[in-house]
Amino acid sequence: MIVCVCKSVSDRKIRASIAEGVDSFDELQFELGVASCCGKCEESVRDVMAQSGVCASRCGVEHHAQPVPLTFYERKAA
């Protein structure tokens, strides 16, 4: 399954990197580019890491009972 759409990174690729010795979110982000564009995949990436046994503490992920509201701002030409 694709976890990071922006960088086309699958859960298999994340697990392969973990098997090769990547053991932190920052290192995974550097190696694969996950959560470096829009950031929407960060929680899913941390979930895969936790399932792989890398971050038993879920790597600091906070689950929200309700979706976090997004605010969009319109840019106007100068």
N, C-alpha and C positions, 0 to 999 in steps of 0.2 A: 504494500500500500504506500502511496506517496504521502509523505509527512510534510515536506516543505515544497510547495508548488512553485515558488519563486526560483528555487535552485534545483528542482527536480530530484529531491533526495528522498529515497524510500526508507522504510523501517529496516529493510535488509541491509542497506548501505550503512545505516547507523549502527546496527548490530555488528556488522563486519568491522567497522572502525573500533568499536569497543573491544572486539576480540583481538584486534591488533595492538591494543594497549591504551587507547584513548580513555581517560577516566574522569574527565570533567566537562561540564557544559561549555566552558570557554574554549577548551581545546577542540571539542567537537565543532563548535561554531567556527573556529579558525580553519580547521581542516576541510569541512564540508560547506561552509557558508550558511548553515541553517540559521534562521531567525535574524538574518542580517539585512533583509530588505523590509518586508512589511511587519515581521515579528509575530504574525498570527500563529505560527507553528511552534512557538517556544514551549508552550505547555505540553503539546503532543510529543515533542522531542524529549522533554524531561520525563514524560510518562514512559517512553520506550527505554530510556536510560534506567529508570527505576525498575521496570520489568526485567531488564537485563542484569539487575543486581548491582549496578554502579552506584546509584544514589538511593540508599534505603530510606533516606529522609525526603525523597522526592525532589531533591535538588532545589529546595526552596520554592516550589510551585505553590501558589495559593489558588484554591478552588473557590469560585464565587457562586453563591446560591443562585444569583440572577446574573444574566449577562451584563458585562460592564458597558455602560452607555458610551457610544462614540459620538464625537462632535466633529463635523466637517466644516472647514472654513473655505470660503471662496477667495481665490486670489484674483486680484484685478490688475490689468495691465497698467503700467505707469504712463 
